[in-house]
Each structure stands twice: as structure tokens, then as C-alpha cells.
Amino acid sequence: MPAATSLLEQLSGIVGATEVIVAPEELRRFSVDGKVPGAVARPGSADEVVEIVRLARSDRLALMPAGGFSDAQLGNIPRQLDVVVSLARMNQVLAYDPADLTVSVEAGATLAALEETLEAHQQFLPVDSPSSAATVGGILATHAGGPLRYGYGTVRDFTIGMQFVTGEGKIVKTGGRVVKNVAGYDLAKLMIGSLGTLGIITSANFRTFPVPPRTATLAAGFASLESALEMRRKIVHSVLQPRALDLLDREAARTLRGDTPEVEQTAWWLLVGVGGVEALVARHATEAEKLAKESSASSFLELAAEPERQMWEGVRAFRERLAARYPAMIVVRASLPLTQLGAWLKKAQEVAARSGLLLAVVARAGTAVGYACLLAKEAGRATIGKMAQASTELTHSAMSLGGRAVIEFVAADVIEVKQQCHVWGPTRQDFLLMQKLKREFDPDGVLNPGRYVGGI
């Protein structure tokens, strides 16, 4: 990396002196897994992003694209980190056609700001980010999602176009601003979830959705995991079409609702989010209560208005709320066949108990995405070793059940876990193809080196 003075001058020549951060105390806010960048640059356009990438290629700098820094823990420890490319200035809505249900927005726009624009026309994006600071580009790069994926799919399903800058310093536009865009390869889908290792996303086009006239959440409590999953099975095979279908264990429920008698007496909660006209919501409530009784539910509640909003806000932010209570924490996320979610959650209970770790579970029950949060009240070498071993067991368990698992979050106090296990799980058979794609899009390896699958 060039000397700090030289780097400041070169970046200032691209984005302006006021848009470069080099003060050590400010740079620490942009550290990743203990690594602090040499500078933060805030480009104001895709052309400036191109110039930063070209500088990185010529000076062998490692770039990390960043938005709100709300999910910076995802991925391996950076092999090298020289410049954080913050897209915070690129935050404008470029085009919005409410009648066509499409919006185009720069990557640095926060989801919260975009939602304000859409709400004026009774529309929304069903992204479910837990952080108000999360940006469009960050959500796409990490493929972030939440409870609404059951009813609407993930962000990959309603992204219809994108602009990004490759590691060669070339601007690429893919897709468009129409929902049915069928010409050529859909490169936007390739960029989503690639953690900024193939390109720096500068803008994106989305399909928007009407806000339902009424929503409600139907919460059924159960004494056993089997009973909760039986109700889940009945729902997914019925004519009911909920927006969300989530599962929480007692520890996760404590984090959301406190140590109330209702929570302490209930081992598992199945949350059924519904939306639509009044008659449709009422029908879902009647049918869900019937299915809950058939599945031996011990309690059944209907939440609406502010209690419902607060409950889902807690579900989306479960990781942050748990981290506030437990300084030693890792989260293993598994994507599984629908029929194998229960087996993996039981494995998580067994591994946590054997390791002497606490466990909290949140799961997208309708799509079989499980989050096993391994917790300890104190960090230390022994705790780090236990967490590394437990997470490795859970990633291998997911594979044996026909799924995949990654370590999605590692708290700063136990960051050494990342050095003792594979964050992305065992290498897949398509790894050679992934390496070829990396070389094609980023031939000099300047974009987020080392942080993705297999150290790409």
C-alpha cells in the first residue's frame, strides 16, 4: 500500500479531499474483524467508483465496498484491507413508477429512506432488514432477508436490474426496469450474495409490492418442537397463504418479550404473519386456530397494530438483541430441505448442551432456514474452542441432511472462531467455477480479497 499521504492525495483527486477519511480514530469505525483500513473513500458517482478501482489495480490495493456497515461481520477475516469504498453519498432514488410497481435507486440509499418514498404510494419492498442503517447495496451484496421471504421470496426474486463496477474498473448494466426481462444472462442474480467480490453495486432496480390493507400475526405456543412443526406442515400444505411463517424457541422469545410467565411456560412459538383484506385475515385466523388445536398447541394469540409491529421488529433484530445480552455469540445459518429443519434444530440442541453453551433458535419455518445462536456469558479460549467445534458440527450436520450452513455472525469477543473453522462451510464441487468467475470479474483480486467462499 502506498504511504498514507500519497493515498490521501490520490483518493482526494478522485472524490475530493472532504470525502476521504484517514484519521485513525474515525477509521476504527470501519474496522472488520480487527483489521483497520488505511482510508475510507466516499465516491459520489459510478464514474468515481471506476477511478477508485483503477487506482486499486495499479497500486495493488484491497477494496471493501460498504454501505451502512450493518452486516460487516459476514465472511472470512479480510486477507488485506486498504480502502473502504463507502457508497453513502450515492443515495438517490433515480426513478420511481408507482403505476408500474418499479423503482430504481442508488446503492447507498438506506432501506429506511427508500421505504419512506414507497409508503407515500402504499407500496414497499419485502426485505426485512434488522437495521435502519442497512443500504440497498449492502442488502444485495449479502443477500439479506427476513420473515417475509415466505410470502414474497428473497431480494433476488424482485431485483429486475442492476448497475455495478467490476474489478477491472468497467461499468456493467444488466436487466432493466420492467418486471419480465428475459434477454441474456441475468448477471444481477450473480452479484446478489457475492459479498462485493465480483463488483461494486452502484444502483439497482426493483419490483415493488402493494401494502396489504390489514395485517395480523397468529402466534401458537407449543410444548414440543414436533408439535410446532406439525402445525407448520399443515399450513404449508393447505390453501392458506401467509406472508411469514417463523419459529422461535424459548430463549429467542425471552429476548423479544421478556421473562413473562407466558414465555417461560412455552418451549416453542410458531408465528404466522398474514395480510390482505379484512375477510382474508379473519379466515386465516380461524383456520390457523383450528390447525393449532389439531397440533396440540398450548396457547394461541392474535397480534395486530403496535404489538404486532414490535414483535416482528424484534424477530428481525434478534441477532442484535441477543448480542446485547451475550458478549460471546456466534450464529450458524442453515438452509435445509423442508422436512429436515426439525432434525437440524434437534442437532443444534444436542451440540449446544454437550458443549456447555446456551442456544437460541429463530427459523424461517416455511422455507426451512434455521438460525442457531450459540451463546455464552463470558468469552475466553475455552469458549472459543467450544464455539468453533460446535459450529463445525452444525455445518457438517446441515450437509448430511441435504442442506448447507454458514457461520453468519461472530461477535468481536470470540472473533478467533473464524480462524479455527470454515465460515462458509466445506468447499463445494462448483468451487473451481467460482474461482474462474472471480478471475473474470476481478482479475487482480482487489475486491474484498479472502472474505468469500474458499478464501476467494
VOVO-716399 format. One record per residue (C-alpha): y, x, z; residue number from 1. Coordinates in Angstrom, 3 decimals, m for minus. Example, Ala and Ser with C-alpha at 12.3 -4.5 7.8 and 13.67 -1.06 7.14 Angstrom:
residues 2
+----------+----------+----------+-----+
:        v :        u :        w : pos :
+----------+----------+----------+-----+
:   m4.500 :   12.300 :    7.800 :   1 :
:   m1.060 :   13.670 :    7.140 :   2 :
+----------+----------+----------+-----+
***
This chain:
residues 456
+----------+----------+----------+-----+
:        v :        u :        w : pos :
+----------+----------+----------+-----+
:    0.000 :    0.000 :    0.000 :   1 :
:    3.492 :    1.340 :   m0.814 :   2 :
:    5.890 :    2.227 :    2.006 :   3 :
:    7.441 :   m0.750 :    3.798 :   4 :
:   10.907 :   m0.024 :    2.361 :   5 :
:    9.550 :    0.171 :   m1.190 :   6 :
:    7.519 :   m3.041 :   m0.767 :   7 :
:   10.557 :   m4.869 :    0.609 :   8 :
:   12.663 :   m3.733 :   m2.337 :   9 :
:   10.069 :   m4.725 :   m4.916 :  10 :
:    9.422 :   m8.154 :   m3.422 :  11 :
:   13.146 :   m8.747 :   m2.909 :  12 :
:   13.675 :   m8.055 :   m6.588 :  13 :
:   11.298 :  m10.912 :   m7.376 :  14 :
:   12.046 :  m13.632 :   m4.800 :  15 :
:   15.342 :  m12.481 :   m3.244 :  16 :
:   15.927 :  m10.489 :   m0.061 :  17 :
:   16.223 :  m13.600 :    2.120 :  18 :
:   12.751 :  m14.767 :    1.080 :  19 :
:   10.854 :  m11.681 :    2.251 :  20 :
:    9.676 :  m11.236 :    5.843 :  21 :
:    8.925 :   m7.743 :    7.145 :  22 :
:    9.950 :   m7.953 :   10.823 :  23 :
:    6.816 :   m7.148 :   12.911 :  24 :
:    7.343 :   m9.981 :   15.398 :  25 :
:    7.564 :  m12.511 :   12.561 :  26 :
:    4.644 :  m11.031 :   10.620 :  27 :
:    2.353 :  m11.591 :   13.583 :  28 :
:    2.650 :  m15.338 :   12.969 :  29 :
:    0.873 :  m14.731 :    9.657 :  30 :
:   m1.978 :  m12.619 :   11.011 :  31 :
:   m5.533 :  m13.533 :   10.043 :  32 :
:   m8.418 :  m12.615 :   12.330 :  33 :
:   m6.292 :   m9.922 :   13.935 :  34 :
:   m5.039 :   m8.414 :   10.658 :  35 :
:   m1.267 :   m8.461 :   10.182 :  36 :
:    0.231 :   m8.368 :    6.651 :  37 :
:    2.829 :   m5.818 :    5.616 :  38 :
:    5.119 :   m8.526 :    4.246 :  39 :
:    5.442 :  m12.243 :    3.555 :  40 :
:    6.988 :  m13.316 :    0.237 :  41 :
:    8.227 :  m16.862 :   m0.425 :  42 :
:    8.388 :  m17.477 :   m4.178 :  43 :
:   10.362 :  m20.438 :   m5.484 :  44 :
:    8.558 :  m20.916 :   m8.800 :  45 :
:    5.305 :  m20.261 :  m10.623 :  46 :
:    7.052 :  m17.508 :  m12.606 :  47 :
:    7.857 :  m15.677 :   m9.371 :  48 :
:    4.214 :  m16.034 :   m8.292 :  49 :
:    3.246 :  m14.396 :  m11.601 :  50 :
:    5.540 :  m11.441 :  m10.881 :  51 :
:    4.109 :  m11.010 :   m7.374 :  52 :
:    0.562 :  m10.957 :   m8.764 :  53 :
:    1.541 :   m8.387 :  m11.393 :  54 :
:    3.081 :   m6.221 :   m8.673 :  55 :
:   m0.112 :   m6.528 :   m6.657 :  56 :
:   m2.194 :   m5.384 :   m9.632 :  57 :
:   m0.008 :   m2.378 :  m10.322 :  58 :
:    0.191 :   m1.278 :   m6.651 :  59 :
:   m3.320 :   m2.360 :   m5.607 :  60 :
:   m2.032 :   m4.856 :   m3.051 :  61 :
:   m4.151 :   m7.578 :   m1.459 :  62 :
:   m2.528 :  m11.029 :   m1.587 :  63 :
:   m3.262 :  m14.037 :    0.576 :  64 :
:   m1.894 :  m17.384 :   m0.691 :  65 :
:   m0.703 :  m19.550 :    2.189 :  66 :
:    0.682 :  m22.995 :    2.846 :  67 :
:    1.066 :  m24.342 :    6.365 :  68 :
:   m1.354 :  m21.757 :    7.802 :  69 :
:   m3.212 :  m24.635 :    9.450 :  70 :
:   m6.690 :  m23.508 :    8.290 :  71 :
:   m6.220 :  m19.744 :    8.039 :  72 :
:   m9.317 :  m19.097 :   10.196 :  73 :
:  m11.683 :  m20.212 :    7.425 :  74 :
:  m13.587 :  m17.399 :    5.738 :  75 :
:  m14.590 :  m13.824 :    6.433 :  76 :
:  m12.289 :  m11.313 :    8.088 :  77 :
:   m9.993 :  m10.024 :    5.294 :  78 :
:  m11.087 :   m6.719 :    3.801 :  79 :
:   m7.424 :   m5.938 :    3.131 :  80 :
:   m4.209 :   m7.893 :    3.760 :  81 :
:   m0.916 :   m6.586 :    2.389 :  82 :
:    1.222 :   m9.566 :    1.355 :  83 :
:    1.046 :  m13.218 :    2.337 :  84 :
:    2.335 :  m15.370 :   m0.528 :  85 :
:    3.861 :  m18.384 :    1.206 :  86 :
:    4.425 :  m21.359 :   m1.085 :  87 :
:    6.637 :  m23.148 :    1.471 :  88 :
:    9.649 :  m23.200 :   m0.884 :  89 :
:    7.624 :  m24.825 :   m3.682 :  90 :
:    7.563 :  m28.234 :   m2.028 :  91 :
:    8.912 :  m30.774 :   m4.508 :  92 :
:    7.395 :  m33.969 :   m5.890 :  93 :
:    7.544 :  m33.257 :   m9.623 :  94 :
:    6.664 :  m36.732 :  m10.908 :  95 :
:    5.537 :  m39.992 :   m9.365 :  96 :
:    4.464 :  m43.073 :  m11.324 :  97 :
:    3.580 :  m45.794 :   m8.796 :  98 :
:    2.529 :  m48.222 :  m11.531 :  99 :
:    0.057 :  m45.673 :  m12.931 : 100 :
:   m1.121 :  m44.583 :   m9.454 : 101 :
:   m0.449 :  m40.894 :  m10.186 : 102 :
:    1.674 :  m38.218 :   m8.545 : 103 :
:    2.415 :  m34.587 :   m9.386 : 104 :
:    3.521 :  m32.286 :   m6.564 : 105 :
:    4.117 :  m28.601 :   m5.906 : 106 :
:    1.533 :  m26.790 :   m3.808 : 107 :
:    3.858 :  m26.029 :   m0.900 : 108 :
:    4.630 :  m29.677 :   m0.160 : 109 :
:    3.186 :  m30.828 :    3.142 : 110 :
:    0.832 :  m33.760 :    3.174 : 111 :
:    3.136 :  m35.463 :    5.687 : 112 :
:    6.113 :  m35.250 :    3.302 : 113 :
:    4.038 :  m36.474 :    0.364 : 114 :
:    2.767 :  m39.414 :    2.418 : 115 :
:    6.352 :  m40.465 :    3.143 : 116 :
:    7.045 :  m40.635 :   m0.592 : 117 :
:    3.898 :  m42.632 :   m1.279 : 118 :
:    4.358 :  m45.010 :    1.662 : 119 :
:    7.569 :  m46.318 :    0.119 : 120 :
:    5.360 :  m47.837 :   m2.587 : 121 :
:    2.473 :  m48.817 :   m0.275 : 122 :
:    0.264 :  m46.025 :   m1.604 : 123 :
:   m1.466 :  m42.999 :   m0.034 : 124 :
:   m3.805 :  m40.050 :   m0.577 : 125 :
:   m7.019 :  m40.364 :    1.493 : 126 :
:   m7.053 :  m36.687 :    2.530 : 127 :
:   m7.131 :  m36.967 :    6.357 : 128 :
:   m5.685 :  m33.580 :    7.231 : 129 :
:   m5.575 :  m32.995 :   11.012 : 130 :
:   m2.332 :  m31.020 :   10.788 : 131 :
:    1.105 :  m32.266 :    9.772 : 132 :
:    1.782 :  m28.717 :    8.540 : 133 :
:   m1.091 :  m28.761 :    6.029 : 134 :
:    0.116 :  m28.334 :    2.454 : 135 :
:   m1.239 :  m29.641 :   m0.827 : 136 :
:   m2.246 :  m26.150 :   m1.965 : 137 :
:   m3.967 :  m25.339 :    1.314 : 138 :
:   m5.877 :  m28.621 :    1.301 : 139 :
:   m7.108 :  m27.913 :   m2.228 : 140 :
:   m7.962 :  m24.253 :   m1.597 : 141 :
:  m10.030 :  m25.094 :    1.497 : 142 :
:  m11.344 :  m28.423 :    0.167 : 143 :
:  m10.222 :  m30.056 :    3.406 : 144 :
:  m11.340 :  m33.601 :    4.106 : 145 :
:  m11.916 :  m36.102 :    6.858 : 146 :
:  m13.313 :  m39.530 :    7.769 : 147 :
:  m12.037 :  m41.313 :    4.642 : 148 :
:  m14.322 :  m39.285 :    2.368 : 149 :
:  m16.968 :  m42.009 :    2.821 : 150 :
:  m14.844 :  m44.656 :    1.133 : 151 :
:  m12.769 :  m42.552 :   m1.268 : 152 :
:  m14.594 :  m39.282 :   m1.841 : 153 :
:  m13.072 :  m35.847 :   m1.287 : 154 :
:   m9.866 :  m34.407 :   m2.722 : 155 :
:  m11.951 :  m33.042 :   m5.613 : 156 :
:  m12.619 :  m36.632 :   m6.689 : 157 :
:   m8.978 :  m37.667 :   m7.069 : 158 :
:   m7.401 :  m34.427 :   m8.312 : 159 :
:   m6.722 :  m35.003 :  m12.008 : 160 :
:   m4.751 :  m31.915 :  m12.933 : 161 :
:   m3.520 :  m28.573 :  m11.656 : 162 :
:   m1.440 :  m25.505 :  m12.401 : 163 :
:   m2.394 :  m22.114 :  m10.979 : 164 :
:   m1.747 :  m18.407 :  m11.437 : 165 :
:   m4.819 :  m16.231 :  m11.977 : 166 :
:   m5.393 :  m12.769 :  m10.531 : 167 :
:   m4.354 :  m11.425 :  m13.937 : 168 :
:   m0.914 :  m12.948 :  m13.482 : 169 :
:   m1.366 :  m15.737 :  m16.036 : 170 :
:   m0.280 :  m19.356 :  m15.610 : 171 :
:   m3.060 :  m21.838 :  m16.358 : 172 :
:   m2.628 :  m25.599 :  m16.689 : 173 :
:   m5.711 :  m27.778 :  m16.553 : 174 :
:   m6.217 :  m31.556 :  m16.614 : 175 :
:   m3.203 :  m33.805 :  m16.847 : 176 :
:   m1.505 :  m36.838 :  m15.337 : 177 :
:   m3.952 :  m39.500 :  m16.469 : 178 :
:   m6.996 :  m40.544 :  m14.469 : 179 :
:   m9.504 :  m40.376 :  m17.328 : 180 :
:   m9.003 :  m36.837 :  m18.596 : 181 :
:  m12.143 :  m35.785 :  m20.450 : 182 :
:  m11.202 :  m32.914 :  m22.778 : 183 :
:  m12.603 :  m29.465 :  m21.945 : 184 :
:  m13.852 :  m27.895 :  m18.731 : 185 :
:  m12.274 :  m29.214 :  m15.550 : 186 :
:  m11.026 :  m25.923 :  m14.110 : 187 :
:   m9.214 :  m27.743 :  m11.313 : 188 :
:  m12.579 :  m28.581 :   m9.749 : 189 :
:  m13.465 :  m24.887 :   m9.816 : 190 :
:  m10.288 :  m23.962 :   m7.982 : 191 :
:  m10.823 :  m26.534 :   m5.219 : 192 :
:  m12.578 :  m24.909 :   m2.282 : 193 :
:  m12.320 :  m21.372 :   m3.732 : 194 :
:  m10.023 :  m20.236 :   m0.879 : 195 :
:   m7.445 :  m18.758 :   m3.228 : 196 :
:   m9.866 :  m16.119 :   m4.506 : 197 :
:   m9.631 :  m17.174 :   m8.178 : 198 :
:   m5.981 :  m18.155 :   m8.425 : 199 :
:   m2.883 :  m19.256 :   m6.553 : 200 :
:   m2.405 :  m23.016 :   m6.933 : 201 :
:    1.233 :  m23.851 :   m7.717 : 202 :
:    1.070 :  m27.607 :   m8.360 : 203 :
:   m1.427 :  m30.451 :   m8.615 : 204 :
:   m1.717 :  m33.981 :   m9.972 : 205 :
:   m3.465 :  m36.726 :   m8.020 : 206 :
:   m4.630 :  m40.273 :   m8.371 : 207 :
:   m3.104 :  m42.347 :   m5.566 : 208 :
:   m4.521 :  m45.429 :   m3.822 : 209 :
:   m3.016 :  m48.704 :   m2.560 : 210 :
:   m2.660 :  m49.002 :    1.208 : 211 :
:   m5.000 :  m51.787 :    2.372 : 212 :
:   m3.149 :  m54.808 :    3.795 : 213 :
:   m5.110 :  m54.604 :    7.059 : 214 :
:   m7.405 :  m52.113 :    8.718 : 215 :
:   m9.660 :  m52.154 :   11.765 : 216 :
:  m12.243 :  m49.912 :   13.362 : 217 :
:  m15.511 :  m51.192 :   14.760 : 218 :
:  m16.939 :  m48.912 :   17.453 : 219 :
:  m20.547 :  m49.285 :   18.565 : 220 :
:  m21.874 :  m47.354 :   21.570 : 221 :
:  m25.485 :  m46.219 :   21.866 : 222 :
:  m27.749 :  m44.601 :   24.407 : 223 :
:  m29.590 :  m42.553 :   21.783 : 224 :
:  m28.883 :  m40.739 :   18.539 : 225 :
:  m31.777 :  m42.564 :   16.865 : 226 :
:  m30.221 :  m45.976 :   17.538 : 227 :
:  m26.824 :  m44.874 :   16.246 : 228 :
:  m28.395 :  m43.530 :   13.046 : 229 :
:  m30.377 :  m46.733 :   12.649 : 230 :
:  m27.123 :  m48.686 :   12.506 : 231 :
:  m25.788 :  m46.091 :   10.072 : 232 :
:  m28.876 :  m46.636 :    7.891 : 233 :
:  m28.411 :  m50.402 :    7.938 : 234 :
:  m24.756 :  m50.093 :    6.909 : 235 :
:  m25.226 :  m47.658 :    4.013 : 236 :
:  m27.991 :  m49.846 :    2.597 : 237 :
:  m26.016 :  m53.066 :    2.989 : 238 :
:  m23.323 :  m54.693 :    0.858 : 239 :
:  m20.678 :  m53.572 :    3.349 : 240 :
:  m18.186 :  m51.008 :    2.046 : 241 :
:  m16.383 :  m49.372 :    4.980 : 242 :
:  m13.676 :  m46.756 :    4.463 : 243 :
:  m15.091 :  m44.451 :    7.136 : 244 :
:  m18.378 :  m44.050 :    8.979 : 245 :
:  m18.247 :  m41.395 :   11.708 : 246 :
:  m20.452 :  m40.382 :   14.601 : 247 :
:  m19.311 :  m38.830 :   17.905 : 248 :
:  m21.284 :  m37.585 :   20.882 : 249 :
:  m20.115 :  m37.947 :   24.485 : 250 :
:  m18.294 :  m34.600 :   24.655 : 251 :
:  m16.313 :  m35.346 :   21.495 : 252 :
:  m15.495 :  m38.831 :   22.810 : 253 :
:  m14.224 :  m37.306 :   26.068 : 254 :
:  m11.809 :  m35.192 :   24.065 : 255 :
:  m10.498 :  m38.278 :   22.261 : 256 :
:  m10.482 :  m40.906 :   25.005 : 257 :
:  m10.733 :  m39.028 :   28.309 : 258 :
:  m13.316 :  m39.289 :   31.092 : 259 :
:  m13.370 :  m43.072 :   31.206 : 260 :
:  m16.410 :  m44.976 :   32.548 : 261 :
:  m16.980 :  m46.385 :   29.076 : 262 :
:  m17.187 :  m42.888 :   27.575 : 263 :
:  m19.325 :  m41.445 :   30.365 : 264 :
:  m21.863 :  m44.258 :   30.053 : 265 :
:  m22.251 :  m43.878 :   26.270 : 266 :
:  m24.130 :  m40.989 :   24.635 : 267 :
:  m23.126 :  m41.706 :   21.019 : 268 :
:  m20.431 :  m43.682 :   19.226 : 269 :
:  m20.605 :  m44.906 :   15.629 : 270 :
:  m17.140 :  m45.619 :   14.229 : 271 :
:  m16.878 :  m47.970 :   11.252 : 272 :
:  m13.451 :  m47.976 :    9.618 : 273 :
:  m12.733 :  m50.978 :    7.385 : 274 :
:   m9.784 :  m52.126 :    5.304 : 275 :
:   m8.741 :  m54.928 :    2.975 : 276 :
:   m7.553 :  m58.480 :    3.169 : 277 :
:   m7.953 :  m60.371 :    6.445 : 278 :
:  m11.107 :  m62.214 :    5.365 : 279 :
:  m12.820 :  m58.982 :    4.267 : 280 :
:  m12.037 :  m57.214 :    7.535 : 281 :
:  m13.279 :  m60.228 :    9.508 : 282 :
:  m16.523 :  m60.272 :    7.535 : 283 :
:  m17.098 :  m56.570 :    8.186 : 284 :
:  m16.502 :  m57.122 :   11.895 : 285 :
:  m19.008 :  m59.984 :   12.067 : 286 :
:  m21.681 :  m58.138 :   10.088 : 287 :
:  m21.162 :  m54.849 :   11.932 : 288 :
:  m21.512 :  m56.509 :   15.323 : 289 :
:  m24.742 :  m58.118 :   14.145 : 290 :
:  m26.112 :  m54.779 :   12.935 : 291 :
:  m25.053 :  m53.121 :   16.190 : 292 :
:  m27.053 :  m55.647 :   18.251 : 293 :
:  m30.067 :  m55.199 :   15.959 : 294 :
:  m29.818 :  m51.446 :   16.536 : 295 :
:  m29.704 :  m51.771 :   20.353 : 296 :
:  m26.032 :  m50.977 :   20.808 : 297 :
:  m24.894 :  m50.948 :   24.429 : 298 :
:  m21.293 :  m51.842 :   23.568 : 299 :
:  m19.147 :  m52.983 :   20.638 : 300 :
:  m15.385 :  m52.766 :   20.321 : 301 :
:  m12.847 :  m53.674 :   17.655 : 302 :
:   m9.736 :  m51.500 :   17.460 : 303 :
:   m6.611 :  m52.248 :   15.452 : 304 :
:   m2.952 :  m51.265 :   15.238 : 305 :
:   m1.865 :  m48.428 :   17.582 : 306 :
:   m5.208 :  m47.936 :   19.418 : 307 :
:   m6.941 :  m47.585 :   16.057 : 308 :
:   m4.329 :  m45.140 :   14.754 : 309 :
:   m4.591 :  m42.984 :   17.873 : 310 :
:   m8.370 :  m42.964 :   17.732 : 311 :
:   m8.555 :  m41.723 :   14.121 : 312 :
:   m5.768 :  m39.238 :   14.751 : 313 :
:   m7.976 :  m37.788 :   17.465 : 314 :
:  m11.052 :  m37.732 :   15.238 : 315 :
:   m9.151 :  m35.846 :   12.528 : 316 :
:   m7.800 :  m33.349 :   15.051 : 317 :
:  m10.993 :  m32.991 :   17.109 : 318 :
:  m11.207 :  m29.251 :   16.455 : 319 :
:   m7.672 :  m28.571 :   17.670 : 320 :
:   m8.151 :  m30.750 :   20.753 : 321 :
:  m11.401 :  m29.072 :   21.687 : 322 :
:   m9.844 :  m25.620 :   21.162 : 323 :
:   m7.116 :  m26.540 :   23.653 : 324 :
:   m9.806 :  m27.123 :   26.301 : 325 :
:  m12.226 :  m24.327 :   25.427 : 326 :
:  m10.888 :  m20.845 :   24.571 : 327 :
:  m14.340 :  m19.799 :   23.336 : 328 :
:  m15.299 :  m22.061 :   20.453 : 329 :
:  m16.905 :  m21.969 :   17.030 : 330 :
:  m17.540 :  m24.828 :   14.618 : 331 :
:  m20.538 :  m24.926 :   12.284 : 332 :
:  m20.217 :  m27.458 :    9.469 : 333 :
:  m23.367 :  m28.603 :    7.678 : 334 :
:  m23.718 :  m30.707 :    4.529 : 335 :
:  m27.142 :  m32.320 :    4.550 : 336 :
:  m29.329 :  m34.919 :    2.853 : 337 :
:  m28.534 :  m38.306 :    4.369 : 338 :
:  m31.950 :  m38.550 :    6.026 : 339 :
:  m31.717 :  m35.105 :    7.658 : 340 :
:  m28.473 :  m35.431 :    9.623 : 341 :
:  m30.314 :  m36.530 :   12.764 : 342 :
:  m32.754 :  m33.605 :   12.607 : 343 :
:  m29.907 :  m31.097 :   12.340 : 344 :
:  m27.947 :  m32.654 :   15.200 : 345 :
:  m31.054 :  m32.520 :   17.401 : 346 :
:  m31.456 :  m28.870 :   16.449 : 347 :
:  m27.837 :  m28.273 :   17.474 : 348 :
:  m28.525 :  m29.860 :   20.876 : 349 :
:  m31.621 :  m27.709 :   21.343 : 350 :
:  m29.883 :  m24.460 :   20.316 : 351 :
:  m26.823 :  m25.117 :   22.493 : 352 :
:  m28.941 :  m25.933 :   25.547 : 353 :
:  m31.150 :  m22.865 :   25.077 : 354 :
:  m28.096 :  m20.641 :   24.611 : 355 :
:  m26.273 :  m21.962 :   27.667 : 356 :
:  m23.410 :  m23.284 :   25.517 : 357 :
:  m21.688 :  m26.655 :   25.603 : 358 :
:  m21.819 :  m28.808 :   22.477 : 359 :
:  m19.547 :  m31.416 :   20.954 : 360 :
:  m20.540 :  m33.252 :   17.782 : 361 :
:  m18.497 :  m35.065 :   15.179 : 362 :
:  m20.192 :  m36.164 :   11.968 : 363 :
:  m19.272 :  m37.939 :    8.771 : 364 :
:  m22.337 :  m40.108 :    9.259 : 365 :
:  m22.078 :  m41.876 :    5.906 : 366 :
:  m22.087 :  m38.625 :    3.926 : 367 :
:  m24.194 :  m36.511 :    6.311 : 368 :
:  m21.610 :  m33.845 :    7.042 : 369 :
:  m22.044 :  m32.652 :   10.605 : 370 :
:  m19.756 :  m30.535 :   12.786 : 371 :
:  m21.462 :  m28.757 :   15.683 : 372 :
:  m18.817 :  m27.350 :   18.026 : 373 :
:  m20.309 :  m24.654 :   20.271 : 374 :
:  m18.151 :  m24.232 :   23.366 : 375 :
:  m17.730 :  m22.002 :   26.412 : 376 :
:  m15.039 :  m21.908 :   29.080 : 377 :
:  m14.927 :  m18.126 :   29.120 : 378 :
:  m15.155 :  m15.585 :   26.325 : 379 :
:  m16.919 :  m12.234 :   26.645 : 380 :
:  m19.536 :  m10.056 :   24.997 : 381 :
:  m22.408 :  m12.236 :   26.210 : 382 :
:  m20.741 :  m15.425 :   24.952 : 383 :
:  m20.003 :  m13.835 :   21.578 : 384 :
:  m23.636 :  m12.796 :   21.205 : 385 :
:  m24.881 :  m16.266 :   22.114 : 386 :
:  m22.493 :  m17.937 :   19.663 : 387 :
:  m23.409 :  m15.585 :   16.830 : 388 :
:  m27.121 :  m16.203 :   17.372 : 389 :
:  m26.680 :  m19.971 :   17.725 : 390 :
:  m24.554 :  m20.282 :   14.576 : 391 :
:  m27.075 :  m18.230 :   12.591 : 392 :
:  m29.869 :  m20.537 :   13.746 : 393 :
:  m27.874 :  m23.597 :   12.722 : 394 :
:  m27.029 :  m22.264 :    9.247 : 395 :
:  m30.701 :  m21.459 :    8.615 : 396 :
:  m31.731 :  m24.839 :   10.010 : 397 :
:  m29.433 :  m26.603 :    7.542 : 398 :
:  m31.035 :  m24.685 :    4.660 : 399 :
:  m34.544 :  m25.565 :    5.823 : 400 :
:  m33.531 :  m29.243 :    5.822 : 401 :
:  m32.270 :  m29.075 :    2.239 : 402 :
:  m28.572 :  m28.584 :    3.023 : 403 :
:  m26.009 :  m25.827 :    3.544 : 404 :
:  m23.887 :  m24.774 :    6.503 : 405 :
:  m20.841 :  m22.572 :    7.064 : 406 :
:  m19.017 :  m21.369 :   10.145 : 407 :
:  m15.776 :  m23.255 :    9.621 : 408 :
:  m13.834 :  m22.087 :   12.668 : 409 :
:  m13.975 :  m19.198 :   15.124 : 410 :
:  m11.485 :  m19.068 :   17.999 : 411 :
:   m9.450 :  m15.873 :   18.413 : 412 :
:  m11.114 :  m15.051 :   21.761 : 413 :
:  m14.535 :  m14.814 :   20.083 : 414 :
:  m13.482 :  m13.548 :   16.643 : 415 :
:  m16.184 :  m10.850 :   16.796 : 416 :
:  m18.676 :  m13.615 :   15.936 : 417 :
:  m17.572 :  m13.153 :   12.323 : 418 :
:  m18.722 :   m9.533 :   12.446 : 419 :
:  m22.192 :  m10.452 :   13.667 : 420 :
:  m23.197 :  m13.208 :   11.259 : 421 :
:  m22.636 :  m14.587 :    7.755 : 422 :
:  m19.708 :  m17.032 :    7.901 : 423 :
:  m20.742 :  m18.640 :    4.595 : 424 :
:  m24.456 :  m18.612 :    5.331 : 425 :
:  m27.154 :  m16.777 :    3.346 : 426 :
:  m26.289 :  m15.738 :   m0.218 : 427 :
:  m27.172 :  m18.391 :   m2.801 : 428 :
:  m29.008 :  m17.997 :   m6.106 : 429 :
:  m25.771 :  m18.584 :   m8.019 : 430 :
:  m24.015 :  m15.628 :   m6.374 : 431 :
:  m24.180 :  m13.417 :   m9.492 : 432 :
:  m22.445 :  m16.139 :  m11.493 : 433 :
:  m19.806 :  m16.420 :   m8.770 : 434 :
:  m19.178 :  m12.672 :   m9.000 : 435 :
:  m18.716 :  m12.967 :  m12.771 : 436 :
:  m16.194 :  m15.772 :  m12.299 : 437 :
:  m14.313 :  m13.679 :   m9.750 : 438 :
:  m14.093 :  m10.741 :  m12.165 : 439 :
:  m12.922 :  m13.018 :  m14.973 : 440 :
:  m10.164 :  m14.712 :  m12.976 : 441 :
:   m9.233 :  m11.781 :  m10.713 : 442 :
:  m10.395 :   m8.529 :  m12.376 : 443 :
:   m8.659 :   m6.220 :   m9.883 : 444 :
:   m9.667 :   m8.188 :   m6.785 : 445 :
:   m6.142 :   m8.740 :   m5.482 : 446 :
:   m6.623 :  m12.354 :   m4.339 : 447 :
:   m7.944 :  m12.783 :   m0.786 : 448 :
:  m10.440 :   m9.901 :   m1.097 : 449 :
:  m13.537 :  m10.128 :    1.043 : 450 :
:  m12.914 :  m13.556 :    2.529 : 451 :
:  m15.171 :  m15.729 :    0.364 : 452 :
:  m18.930 :  m16.118 :   m0.102 : 453 :
:  m20.789 :  m12.809 :   m0.109 : 454 :
:  m17.585 :  m10.878 :    0.547 : 455 :
:  m16.005 :  m11.810 :   m2.801 : 456 :
+----------+----------+----------+-----+
***
